[in-house]
Amino acid sequence: MLDQLNELISTRRAAFETRHPGVLARAPLERALRLADDGAAGLSRPSYSHVNPELASLLTDLGGRGSPASSAYHQLLLLALIQARAPAVASSSSLTDTVKGWYVKNYTRILDEAAAQRPLPEFYHHSVDAYLKDLGVCSGRIIPAGVQKLNRYDMPVRGLRRERLGRILTGLWCVARMGGTGPVFDMHTDSHDADLMAEFTPEGWRRFYLTVAGLMERQPDVRGLFGIGWFFDPQLAEVSPRLDYLRELVAESGGHLFNMGANEGARESALATSPTRRALHEAGRYEPTNYMALWDRHALLQWASRVNALDLHAQKH
């Protein structure tokens, strides 16, 4: 992979300098790499989508989304970040072998897409969420862990305000067990990543939770795990029963669910691929609602220990 990467970077950089003379002198790739690595820009735990303002300014000056210079530079930045960061990922003691394997899968996909000149040029821009997820993986801010990608963040306690008192107290109890609101792992779906979407099965989600537990053992300061999505909604037991395993797995693995309310993002995501959910929504029988799934570190590690012990016992017999 590295030989192919080095050759592709060399070829693309030479082509860029020919087609866009003087741009790399005004916007050195080395500066962009440094700014991408320093993406927090003073924030202790930034969102994966946060872009260093200096980097955003540099990239914006290259032209609008889809312009040849801008698209080529955004793509070249991903490749150069892989080249710079891959050795550190491979040698990191804070990552498990499983996670390192997911990094390699992501690197390979990004490299193959660049070599095949796909996706469309409009993809390669820092206003595109899927691009930012690739940028996060390449810079090391996002951890690919299977069916979800992770970044270190703070649990949004204010989101509990929509719940009834009993559930708020449960949420605060979880935070108390965690010892604080962060850092925690924040989970994200990346529909652009075919390898990730292939894991969107009961087995894939179970593997993911076990992978997170393994990461927590390597990163003892991580206090818990949370994710917000329409697919944790208890309504799915009737609306989309084939997805109800997601809610069941949260409970099985020691997590708790909290109503975060309905919004346009939940509607758009929940209705995009399902005629059934769209029809129920249009009939006024289903309102897509986001739920937060939250695990404190101790609960997830205890569950993983039980599962691993049962798996080991099954292998012996």
C-alpha positions in Angstrom: 0.0 0.0 0.0 2.7 2.5 0.9 4.6 2.0 -2.4 1.3 2.7 -4.3 0.7 5.7 -2.0 4.1 7.2 -2.5 3.9 6.8 -6.3 0.4 8.3 -6.4 1.3 11.3 -4.3 4.4 12.0 -6.4 2.3 11.7 -9.6 -0.6 13.9 -8.3 1.7 16.5 -6.9 3.6 16.9 -10.2 0.3 17.1 -12.1 -1.0 19.7 -9.6 2.1 21.9 -10.0 1.7 21.7 -13.8 -2.0 22.5 -13.9 -2.0 25.0 -11.1 1.4 26.7 -11.1 2.3 28.7 -8.0 -0.6 27.3 -5.8 1.6 25.0 -3.8 4.0 27.9 -3.2 1.2 30.0 -1.8 -0.5 27.2 0.1 2.3 24.7 1.0 1.0 21.2 1.6 3.3 20.9 4.6 1.5 23.8 6.2 -1.9 22.2 5.6 -0.6 19.0 7.1 0.5 20.8 10.2 -2.8 22.6 10.6 -4.8 19.4 10.0 -2.8 17.7 12.8 -3.5 20.8 15.0 -7.1 20.7 14.1 -8.3 21.4 17.6 -7.1 25.0 17.4 -7.1 25.5 21.1 -10.2 23.2 21.8 -9.5 20.4 24.3 -11.9 17.9 22.6 -13.2 19.3 19.3 -16.0 17.8 17.2 -14.7 15.6 14.4 -16.2 18.2 12.0 -14.2 21.1 13.4 -11.6 22.5 11.0 -8.8 24.7 12.2 -9.8 28.2 11.0 -6.4 28.8 9.4 -6.7 25.5 7.5 -10.3 26.4 6.5 -9.0 29.8 5.2 -6.2 28.2 3.3 -8.6 25.7 1.6 -11.3 28.3 0.9 -8.7 30.4 -0.9 -8.1 27.6 -3.4 -11.6 28.1 -4.9 -15.2 26.9 -4.5 -16.4 23.4 -4.0 -15.8 21.3 -7.1 -13.2 23.7 -8.6 -10.2 21.7 -10.1 -7.5 23.3 -7.9 -9.6 23.0 -4.7 -10.7 19.3 -5.3 -7.2 18.2 -6.3 -5.7 19.9 -3.2 -8.2 18.4 -0.8 -7.6 15.0 -2.2 -3.8 15.4 -2.1 -4.1 16.5 1.6 -5.8 13.2 2.5 -3.0 11.2 0.8 -0.3 13.2 2.4 -1.8 12.8 5.8 -1.9 9.0 5.4 1.7 9.1 4.4 2.6 11.2 7.4 0.4 9.5 10.0 0.2 5.8 9.1 3.6 4.9 10.8 2.4 6.4 14.1 -0.9 4.6 13.9 0.8 1.3 13.2 3.1 1.7 16.3 0.5 3.2 18.7 0.1 1.4 22.0 -3.3 3.1 22.5 -4.9 1.3 19.6 -5.8 -2.4 19.4 -4.8 -4.6 16.4 -8.4 -4.7 15.4 -8.6 -0.9 15.2 -5.3 -0.7 13.3 -6.8 -3.1 10.8 -9.7 -0.7 10.4 -7.3 2.2 9.8 -5.7 0.1 7.0 -9.1 -0.6 5.4 -9.9 3.1 5.5 -6.5 4.1 4.1 -6.9 1.5 1.3 -10.4 2.7 0.4 -9.3 6.4 0.3 -6.2 5.5 -1.8 -8.3 3.3 -4.2 -10.9 6.1 -4.6 -8.1 8.6 -5.4 -6.4 6.3 -7.9 -9.7 5.6 -9.7 -10.6 9.3 -9.7 -13.7 8.8 -7.7 -15.9 10.0 -6.1 -16.9 13.2 -8.0 -14.7 16.3 -7.5 -17.5 17.9 -5.4 -16.8 15.3 -2.6 -13.3 16.7 -1.9 -14.2 19.8 0.1 -14.1 20.6 3.8 -17.8 21.5 3.8 -18.7 17.9 3.0 -19.4 15.7 6.1 -18.1 12.5 4.5 -14.9 14.2 3.4 -14.4 15.5 7.0 -14.7 12.0 8.3 -12.0 10.9 5.9 -9.9 13.9 6.9 -10.4 12.9 10.6 -9.3 9.3 10.0 -6.3 10.4 8.0 -5.2 13.0 10.7 -5.9 10.5 13.5 -8.7 12.5 15.1 -11.3 9.9 14.2 -10.8 6.2 15.1 -12.4 3.7 12.7 -13.8 0.9 14.9 -16.1 -1.1 12.6 -19.7 -0.1 12.2 -19.1 3.2 13.8 -16.2 5.8 13.9 -15.2 7.4 17.1 -13.7 10.6 18.3 -12.9 11.8 21.8 -15.5 14.3 22.9 -17.7 15.4 25.9 -21.0 13.8 26.7 -23.8 16.4 26.0 -25.5 16.5 29.4 -27.8 19.3 28.3 -29.5 16.8 25.9 -31.1 15.1 28.9 -33.4 18.1 29.5 -36.0 16.6 27.1 -36.5 13.6 29.3 -38.8 13.1 32.3 -37.3 13.4 35.7 -36.6 9.7 36.3 -34.7 9.4 33.1 -32.7 12.6 33.8 -31.7 11.1 37.2 -30.6 7.9 35.4 -28.5 10.0 33.0 -26.9 11.9 35.9 -26.2 8.6 37.7 -24.4 7.4 34.6 -22.3 10.6 34.5 -21.5 10.1 38.2 -20.3 6.6 37.6 -18.2 7.9 34.7 -16.6 10.5 37.0 -17.3 13.3 34.6 -18.6 14.1 31.1 -15.4 13.5 29.2 -13.4 12.4 27.5 -15.9 9.8 26.1 -16.0 8.2 22.7 -18.6 9.8 20.4 -19.9 7.4 17.7 -20.6 8.3 14.1 -22.1 6.5 11.1 -20.3 7.0 7.8 -22.5 5.9 4.9 -19.7 6.8 2.4 -17.6 3.9 3.9 -18.8 0.7 2.3 -16.7 -1.5 4.7 -18.4 0.3 7.7 -21.9 -0.1 6.2 -21.3 -3.8 5.6 -20.9 -4.2 9.4 -24.4 -2.8 10.0 -25.7 -6.1 11.3 -26.3 -7.6 14.7 -22.9 -9.3 14.6 -21.2 -6.2 13.3 -22.6 -4.0 16.1 -21.6 -6.6 18.7 -18.1 -6.7 17.3 -18.1 -2.9 17.5 -19.0 -2.7 21.2 -16.3 -5.3 22.0 -13.8 -3.3 20.0 -14.7 -0.1 21.9 -14.2 -2.0 25.2 -10.7 -3.1 24.0 -9.9 0.5 23.2 -11.0 1.6 26.6 -8.6 -0.8 28.2 -5.8 0.9 26.1 -7.1 4.4 26.9 -8.0 4.4 30.6 -8.9 8.1 30.7 -11.9 7.4 28.4 -15.0 7.5 30.7 -17.7 6.1 28.5 -19.3 5.9 25.1 -22.3 7.7 23.6 -24.0 8.0 20.2 -27.1 9.8 19.0 -29.3 8.4 16.2 -32.8 7.8 15.0 -32.1 4.0 14.9 -32.0 3.8 18.7 -35.6 4.9 18.9 -37.9 2.4 20.7 -40.6 3.1 18.0 -38.6 0.9 15.6 -39.9 -2.2 17.4 -43.1 -1.5 15.5 -42.0 0.7 12.6 -38.8 -1.3 11.5 -38.6 -4.4 13.7 -35.6 -5.7 11.8 -33.6 -2.8 13.3 -34.9 -3.3 16.9 -31.7 -5.3 17.6 -29.9 -2.0 17.9 -32.0 -1.0 21.0 -31.8 -4.5 22.4 -28.0 -4.5 22.1 -27.7 -1.2 24.0 -29.6 -2.7 26.9 -27.7 -6.0 26.8 -24.3 -4.3 26.8 -25.1 -2.1 29.8 -26.2 1.1 28.0 -29.1 3.5 28.5 -31.3 5.3 26.1 -32.5 9.0 26.4 -34.9 10.8 24.2 -33.2 13.7 22.4 -36.3 14.8 20.5 -37.4 14.9 16.8 -35.6 17.2 14.3 -35.1 17.5 10.6 -31.8 15.6 10.7 -33.5 12.6 12.3 -36.3 12.8 9.7 -34.0 13.0 6.8 -31.9 10.1 7.9 -34.7 7.8 8.9 -36.8 8.4 5.8 -34.1 8.4 3.2 -34.0 4.7 2.4 -37.3 3.3 3.7 -40.6 3.6 1.8 -42.3 2.0 4.8 -41.0 4.7 7.2 -41.9 7.4 4.8 -45.4 6.2 4.3 -45.9 5.9 8.1 -44.5 9.4 8.6 -46.8 10.9 5.9 -49.7 9.1 7.5 -48.9 10.8 10.8 -48.1 7.5 12.5 -44.3 7.9 12.9 -42.2 10.8 13.8 -38.4 10.0 13.6 -36.8 10.8 16.9 -33.2 10.9 18.0 -32.2 8.9 21.0 -28.8 9.1 22.8 -27.3 5.7 23.8 -24.9 6.1 26.7 -22.6 3.6 28.4 -20.4 4.3 31.4 -17.0 2.7 31.1 -17.5 0.2 33.8 -20.7 -1.2 32.4 -19.3 -1.7 28.9 -16.1 -3.3 30.2 -18.1 -5.7 32.4 -20.3 -6.7 29.6 -17.3 -7.3 27.3 -15.6 -9.4 29.9 -18.6 -11.6 30.2 -19.0 -12.0 26.4 -15.3 -12.8 26.0 -15.4 -15.3 28.8 -18.4 -17.1 27.2 -16.7 -17.1 23.8 -13.6 -18.6 25.2 -15.6 -21.3 27.0 -17.4 -22.1 23.8 -14.1 -22.4 21.9 -12.8 -24.9 24.5 -15.9 -27.0 24.2 
